Amino acid sequence: MPRIDSKKIKKLFPIFSKKENKNLVYLDNAATTQRPKVVVDAIKDFYETYNSNIHRGIYDLSEKATKMYEDTRKHTAKFINAKLSEEIIFTKNTTESINLLAYTLSDNMLQKGDRIITTSLEHHANFVPWQTMAKKKGFILSIVPVTEDYSLDMEEFEKLIKEPNVKLVCISAMSNVTGTTPDLKKIIKRAHKVGALVLVDGAQSVAHEHIDVRKMDCDFFVFSSHKMFGPFGVGILYGKKQLLDKLPPFLYGGDMIKSVKETCTVFNDTPWKFEAGTPSIGDVVAFKKAMEFMEKLGIENIKNHETNLAKKTVEMLKKYKQVTIIKPKNLDKSGPVISFTIEEIHPHDIAEVFNKEGIAIRAGHHCNQPLMSRLGIPATARISFSIYNTEDDIKKVELALKKLFKIFAK
């Protein structure tokens, strides 16, 4: 299997060629990735060549824009191995995709007293909507904790899945804090056995590993374009067609309508009934280029490259006793995300020193305050890798770390 040449790949990303970014070490890929030139060019080409609204126009420009938009839907279905392109809904982001499901499932497939299971690994986007709906509708929200090794506590999951009226399991495919990757196949199979639906938040995993929703057998899978080299403003909701057909629209107006009379409205078919108003057409079109970019590199190659960087970084951090690494020990079964704390140094101070050395990392609670509470810490510093990161970046991190220790030496 060919290795990724990250130095060559880095040249494909315009941001790194800018004078002010020549020495930038970008290690906040869990928040958002950078965009390759093919994606940037695709956005520019849309607005310069066939900028038009979609679906309704009968002139050439609109028909071309419509085709390009729907081609991205087909490619997205192929990318995650969905059975039908109609199982792909475009939203603004992962958060909107989850909220769409939270509102529609709560009103149509869940009842007072039903149990929703989520976990301590979840981003607020896959926790707060369910917490809110549980309070509004009288659902029971159960939370699976993590073990001392930051893995999902499967013993506790087994206890909770046996509770009465479990109707929905909401789980992240990869934690944005610890990189933990739960055993999705086992969890989904177990949930289906008791008649529960499963929503998988794939926002973190989709850029780092091959996704096959049919093999996974999840009922819903959500992710965002901007975390996989695509534009901002494009979220994806996959759902099994038979389930989506049963759900009502989430927003109203525009293209989600077939016909309107003064006394009633007929809504469009799946997936268009969920896509109210004018979408971010140019960004959706450019998203196809991001997927093609990943496919050309090979997703297994991407995964191997990033896993190698994560292992080397963990080895480096282990040399320093002041550093606590918040990540499962089995690095082959976790994503390229490394959270850490340093004794008596706040994560924000770590990030600030790193920033002055030209290294961009994230510091904070990473939109997972329940996990921070369980771990007994306010925040962590976080390094997250992508394909343009190199082993030289790790060396620069270590140099910044040594400078940090000098600054905060007693």
C-alpha positions as CSV (number, residue, x, y, z in Angstrom):
1,M,0.0,0.0,0.0
2,P,1.6,3.4,-1.0
3,R,2.5,5.7,1.7
4,I,1.2,9.3,1.9
5,D,3.8,11.9,1.1
6,S,2.5,14.6,3.4
7,K,5.0,17.2,2.3
8,K,3.8,16.9,-1.3
9,I,0.1,16.8,-0.2
10,K,0.6,20.0,1.8
11,K,1.4,21.8,-1.4
12,L,-2.1,21.0,-2.6
13,F,-3.6,23.2,0.1
14,P,-3.4,27.0,-0.8
15,I,-3.5,28.2,2.8
16,F,0.0,26.8,3.5
17,S,1.5,28.6,0.6
18,K,0.5,32.1,1.9
19,K,3.4,34.1,3.2
20,E,1.9,34.5,6.7
21,N,1.3,30.7,7.0
22,K,4.7,29.5,5.6
23,N,5.7,28.0,9.0
24,L,2.2,27.1,10.2
25,V,1.8,23.8,12.0
26,Y,-1.9,23.2,11.9
27,L,-3.0,20.6,14.4
28,D,-6.7,21.5,15.0
29,N,-8.1,19.2,12.4
30,A,-10.8,17.8,14.7
31,A,-12.4,21.2,14.6
32,T,-12.0,21.7,10.8
33,T,-9.6,20.6,8.1
34,Q,-8.1,22.9,5.5
35,R,-9.3,22.8,1.9
36,P,-7.3,21.6,-1.1
37,K,-7.1,23.7,-4.2
38,V,-9.5,21.5,-6.1
39,V,-12.2,22.3,-3.6
40,V,-11.5,26.0,-3.6
41,D,-11.5,26.0,-7.4
42,A,-14.8,24.2,-7.5
43,I,-16.5,26.9,-5.4
44,K,-15.0,29.6,-7.6
45,D,-16.0,27.8,-10.8
46,F,-19.6,27.4,-9.6
47,Y,-20.1,31.2,-9.0
48,E,-18.2,32.1,-12.2
49,T,-19.6,29.5,-14.5
50,Y,-23.1,28.2,-13.6
51,N,-24.4,30.1,-10.6
52,S,-28.1,29.5,-10.5
53,N,-30.8,28.2,-8.2
54,I,-31.8,24.6,-8.6
55,H,-34.7,22.2,-9.3
56,R,-37.2,24.8,-10.6
57,G,-35.4,26.5,-13.5
58,I,-36.0,25.2,-17.0
59,Y,-33.1,27.1,-18.5
60,D,-29.6,25.6,-19.1
61,L,-27.8,27.2,-16.2
62,S,-30.3,26.0,-13.7
63,E,-30.4,22.5,-15.1
64,K,-26.7,22.2,-15.0
65,A,-26.5,23.5,-11.4
66,T,-29.3,21.0,-10.5
67,K,-27.4,18.2,-12.1
68,M,-24.2,19.0,-10.3
69,Y,-26.0,19.3,-6.9
70,E,-27.8,16.0,-7.3
71,D,-24.5,14.4,-8.6
72,T,-23.0,15.2,-5.2
73,R,-25.9,13.5,-3.5
74,K,-25.3,10.4,-5.6
75,H,-21.6,10.5,-4.9
76,T,-22.2,10.9,-1.1
77,A,-24.4,7.8,-1.2
78,K,-21.6,5.9,-2.9
79,F,-19.0,7.3,-0.5
80,I,-20.7,5.9,2.5
81,N,-22.3,2.9,0.6
82,A,-25.9,4.0,1.1
83,K,-28.4,1.9,-0.8
84,L,-30.1,4.9,-2.4
85,S,-29.2,8.5,-3.1
86,E,-32.6,9.4,-1.7
87,E,-31.2,8.4,1.7
88,I,-28.9,11.4,1.7
89,I,-30.2,14.7,3.1
90,F,-28.2,17.9,2.9
91,T,-28.3,20.2,5.9
92,K,-26.0,23.0,7.1
93,N,-23.9,20.8,9.5
94,T,-23.8,17.8,11.7
95,T,-25.6,19.7,14.5
96,E,-28.5,20.6,12.2
97,S,-28.8,17.0,11.1
98,I,-29.0,15.8,14.7
99,N,-31.6,18.5,15.6
100,L,-33.7,17.5,12.6
101,L,-33.8,14.0,14.0
102,A,-34.3,15.1,17.6
103,Y,-37.5,17.1,16.6
104,T,-39.0,14.7,14.1
105,L,-38.3,11.4,16.1
106,S,-39.5,13.0,19.3
107,D,-42.8,13.9,17.7
108,N,-43.4,10.8,15.7
109,M,-41.5,7.7,16.9
110,L,-40.9,8.3,20.6
111,Q,-43.4,8.5,23.5
112,K,-43.3,9.6,27.1
113,G,-41.4,7.1,29.2
114,D,-39.2,5.9,26.3
115,R,-35.5,5.6,27.0
116,I,-32.7,7.2,25.0
117,I,-29.2,6.0,25.5
118,T,-26.2,8.3,24.8
119,T,-22.7,8.3,26.1
120,S,-20.1,10.5,28.0
121,L,-18.1,10.7,24.7
122,E,-20.7,12.8,22.9
123,H,-20.2,16.3,21.5
124,H,-22.8,18.7,22.9
125,A,-24.5,18.4,19.5
126,N,-25.3,14.8,20.1
127,F,-26.2,15.3,23.8
128,V,-28.0,18.6,24.3
129,P,-30.8,18.0,21.7
130,W,-31.7,14.6,23.4
131,Q,-31.4,16.1,26.9
132,T,-33.7,18.9,25.9
133,M,-36.2,16.6,24.2
134,A,-36.2,14.3,27.3
135,K,-37.2,17.2,29.5
136,K,-39.9,18.4,27.1
137,K,-41.4,15.1,26.2
138,G,-40.8,13.0,29.3
139,F,-38.2,10.6,27.9
140,I,-35.6,9.0,30.1
141,L,-32.0,9.9,29.1
142,S,-29.3,7.3,30.1
143,I,-25.6,8.0,29.8
144,V,-23.0,5.3,29.3
145,P,-19.8,6.4,31.1
146,V,-16.1,5.8,30.0
147,T,-13.7,3.5,31.7
148,E,-10.3,4.5,33.3
149,D,-8.8,3.8,29.8
150,Y,-11.2,6.3,28.2
151,S,-13.0,3.5,26.4
152,L,-16.8,3.1,26.5
153,D,-18.0,1.1,29.5
154,M,-19.6,-1.8,27.7
155,E,-20.7,-3.4,30.9
156,E,-22.8,-0.4,31.7
157,F,-24.1,-0.3,28.2
158,E,-25.3,-3.9,28.6
159,K,-27.1,-2.9,31.8
160,L,-28.8,0.1,30.2
161,I,-29.8,-1.7,26.9
162,K,-31.8,-4.2,29.1
163,E,-33.8,-1.5,30.7
164,P,-37.5,-1.2,29.5
165,N,-38.5,1.0,26.6
166,V,-35.1,1.6,25.0
167,K,-36.0,3.2,21.7
168,L,-33.0,5.1,20.6
169,V,-29.2,4.9,21.0
170,C,-27.2,8.0,20.0
171,I,-23.4,7.4,19.8
172,S,-20.3,9.0,18.4
173,A,-18.2,6.9,16.0
174,M,-15.1,8.7,17.3
175,S,-14.7,11.0,20.2
176,N,-13.4,14.5,19.4
177,V,-11.7,14.6,22.9
178,T,-10.1,11.1,23.3
179,G,-10.3,9.6,19.9
180,T,-12.1,6.7,21.3
181,T,-13.9,4.5,18.7
182,P,-16.6,2.4,20.2
183,D,-17.5,-1.0,18.8
184,L,-20.4,0.2,16.7
185,K,-21.3,-3.1,15.1
186,K,-21.7,-4.7,18.5
187,I,-23.7,-1.7,19.9
188,I,-26.0,-1.5,16.8
189,K,-26.7,-5.2,16.8
190,R,-27.5,-5.1,20.5
191,A,-29.7,-2.1,20.1
192,H,-31.6,-3.6,17.2
193,K,-32.2,-6.7,19.2
194,V,-34.3,-4.8,21.7
195,G,-36.0,-2.8,18.9
196,A,-34.1,0.5,19.3
197,L,-33.0,2.8,16.5
198,V,-29.3,3.9,16.3
199,L,-28.0,7.3,15.4
200,V,-24.2,7.5,14.7
201,D,-22.4,10.8,14.9
202,G,-19.7,10.4,12.3
203,A,-18.4,13.9,12.3
204,Q,-15.0,12.9,13.6
205,S,-14.6,9.5,12.0
206,V,-15.5,10.2,8.3
207,A,-12.2,11.9,7.5
208,H,-10.1,9.1,8.9
209,E,-11.7,5.7,8.1
210,H,-13.9,4.1,5.5
211,I,-17.6,4.3,6.3
212,D,-20.1,1.7,5.1
213,V,-23.5,2.4,6.5
214,R,-25.0,-0.8,5.2
215,K,-22.3,-3.0,6.7
216,M,-22.6,-0.9,9.9
217,D,-26.4,-1.2,9.8
218,C,-27.0,2.1,11.6
219,D,-30.4,3.7,11.1
220,F,-29.0,7.2,10.8
221,F,-25.5,8.5,10.2
222,V,-24.5,12.2,10.3
223,F,-21.4,14.2,9.4
224,S,-20.1,17.5,8.0
225,S,-18.2,18.4,4.9
226,H,-15.8,20.9,6.6
227,K,-14.2,18.2,8.7
228,M,-13.2,16.2,5.5
229,F,-11.6,18.9,3.3
230,G,-14.9,20.3,2.0
231,P,-16.6,23.6,2.4
232,F,-18.4,25.0,5.5
233,G,-22.2,25.0,5.4
234,V,-22.8,21.4,4.2
235,G,-24.0,18.8,6.6
236,I,-25.1,15.3,5.7
237,L,-27.8,13.2,7.2
238,Y,-28.1,9.6,6.0
239,G,-31.2,7.6,7.0
240,K,-32.7,4.4,6.0
241,K,-35.4,5.3,3.4
242,Q,-38.2,3.5,5.1
243,L,-37.5,5.5,8.3
244,L,-37.1,8.8,6.5
245,D,-40.4,8.3,4.7
246,K,-42.2,8.0,8.0
247,L,-40.8,11.3,9.4
248,P,-42.4,14.7,8.7
249,P,-40.5,17.7,7.5
250,F,-38.4,19.7,10.0
251,L,-38.5,23.1,8.2
252,Y,-41.2,24.4,5.9
253,G,-41.1,26.4,2.6
254,G,-39.3,26.3,-0.7
255,D,-38.3,23.1,-2.4
256,M,-39.8,20.8,0.2
257,I,-43.2,21.5,-1.2
258,K,-45.1,19.7,-4.0
259,S,-48.2,21.8,-4.0
260,V,-50.0,24.4,-1.8
261,K,-53.7,25.2,-1.5
262,E,-55.4,27.5,0.9
263,T,-56.5,24.6,3.0
264,C,-53.6,22.2,2.7
265,T,-50.1,21.5,1.6
266,V,-48.6,18.4,-0.1
267,F,-44.9,17.9,0.8
268,N,-42.2,16.7,-1.5
269,D,-40.7,13.2,-1.4
270,T,-37.7,12.0,0.6
271,P,-35.1,13.6,0.7
272,W,-36.3,16.9,-0.7
273,K,-39.0,17.2,1.9
274,F,-36.2,17.8,4.5
275,E,-34.4,20.5,2.4
276,A,-36.4,23.7,2.8
277,G,-35.3,26.9,1.2
278,T,-32.4,27.6,-1.0
279,P,-29.4,25.4,0.0
280,S,-25.7,26.3,-0.1
281,I,-25.5,25.0,-3.7
282,G,-22.0,26.0,-4.6
283,D,-20.6,24.4,-1.4
284,V,-22.6,21.2,-2.0
285,V,-21.1,21.0,-5.5
286,A,-17.6,21.5,-4.2
287,F,-18.1,18.8,-1.5
288,K,-18.0,16.2,-4.3
289,K,-14.4,17.3,-5.1
290,A,-13.5,16.8,-1.4
291,M,-14.8,13.2,-1.5
292,E,-13.0,12.5,-4.8
293,F,-9.8,14.0,-3.2
294,M,-10.0,11.5,-0.4
295,E,-10.8,8.6,-2.7
296,K,-7.8,9.4,-4.8
297,L,-5.5,9.4,-1.8
298,G,-7.1,6.2,-0.5
299,I,-8.9,6.3,2.9
300,E,-6.8,3.4,4.3
301,N,-3.6,5.3,3.3
302,I,-5.0,8.4,5.2
303,K,-5.8,6.3,8.2
304,N,-2.4,4.6,8.3
305,H,-0.5,8.0,8.0
306,E,-2.5,9.7,10.7
307,T,-2.3,6.7,13.1
308,N,1.5,6.6,12.7
309,L,1.7,10.3,13.6
310,A,-0.6,9.8,16.6
311,K,1.6,6.9,17.9
312,K,4.8,8.9,17.5
313,T,3.2,11.9,19.3
314,V,2.1,9.7,22.2
315,E,5.6,8.2,22.5
316,M,7.0,11.7,22.6
317,L,4.6,13.0,25.2
318,K,5.2,9.9,27.4
319,K,8.7,11.2,28.0
320,Y,7.4,14.0,30.1
321,K,6.1,13.0,33.6
322,Q,4.1,16.3,33.9
323,V,2.0,15.3,30.9
324,T,-1.2,13.3,31.3
325,I,-2.4,11.8,28.1
326,I,-6.2,11.4,27.8
327,K,-6.5,8.7,25.2
328,P,-7.1,4.9,25.1
329,K,-3.9,2.9,25.3
330,N,-4.8,0.8,22.2
331,L,-3.9,3.4,19.6
332,D,-4.9,1.2,16.7
333,K,-8.5,1.4,17.9
334,S,-8.7,5.1,18.4
335,G,-8.6,8.2,16.1
336,P,-5.8,10.6,15.5
337,V,-6.9,12.9,18.3
338,I,-4.7,13.4,21.4
339,S,-5.9,15.3,24.4
340,F,-3.5,16.0,27.2
341,T,-3.1,18.1,30.4
342,I,0.1,19.3,32.0
343,E,0.5,19.6,35.8
344,E,-0.2,23.1,37.1
345,I,-0.4,24.6,33.6
346,H,-3.9,25.6,32.2
347,P,-4.6,24.2,28.7
348,H,-5.2,27.8,27.4
349,D,-1.7,28.7,28.5
350,I,-0.4,25.6,26.6
351,A,-2.2,26.7,23.5
352,E,-1.0,30.3,23.7
353,V,2.7,29.2,24.0
354,F,2.2,26.8,21.1
355,N,0.5,29.6,19.1
356,K,3.6,31.8,19.5
357,E,5.6,29.0,18.1
358,G,3.4,28.8,15.0
359,I,1.5,25.7,16.2
360,A,-2.3,25.7,16.1
361,I,-3.9,23.4,18.7
362,R,-7.2,23.5,20.5
363,A,-7.7,24.1,24.2
364,G,-10.9,23.9,26.2
365,H,-13.7,21.5,26.9
366,H,-14.2,20.7,23.2
367,C,-18.0,20.9,23.5
368,N,-18.0,18.0,26.0
369,Q,-18.5,19.4,29.4
370,P,-20.2,16.3,30.8
371,L,-17.0,14.3,30.0
372,M,-14.8,16.9,31.6
373,S,-16.9,16.8,34.7
374,R,-16.6,13.0,34.9
375,L,-12.8,13.3,34.4
376,G,-12.6,16.0,37.1
377,I,-10.8,18.5,34.9
378,P,-12.0,21.9,33.4
379,A,-10.3,21.4,30.0
380,T,-7.6,19.8,27.9
381,A,-5.1,20.7,25.2
382,R,-5.8,18.8,22.0
383,I,-3.7,17.8,19.0
384,S,-5.5,16.4,16.0
385,F,-3.9,15.2,12.8
386,S,-4.7,15.2,9.1
387,I,-2.9,14.1,5.9
388,Y,-0.8,17.3,5.5
389,N,0.8,16.8,8.9
390,T,4.4,15.5,9.1
391,E,6.8,14.0,11.6
392,D,8.5,17.4,11.5
393,D,5.3,18.8,13.1
394,I,5.8,16.5,16.0
395,K,9.4,17.7,16.5
396,K,8.1,21.2,16.6
397,V,5.5,20.3,19.2
398,E,8.2,18.9,21.4
399,L,10.3,22.1,21.0
400,A,7.2,24.1,22.0
401,L,6.6,21.8,24.9
402,K,10.2,22.4,26.2
403,K,9.8,26.1,25.9
404,L,6.5,25.9,27.8
405,F,8.2,24.1,30.7
406,K,10.9,26.8,30.8
407,I,8.3,29.6,30.9
408,F,6.4,27.9,33.7
409,A,9.4,26.6,35.6
410,K,9.2,27.4,39.3
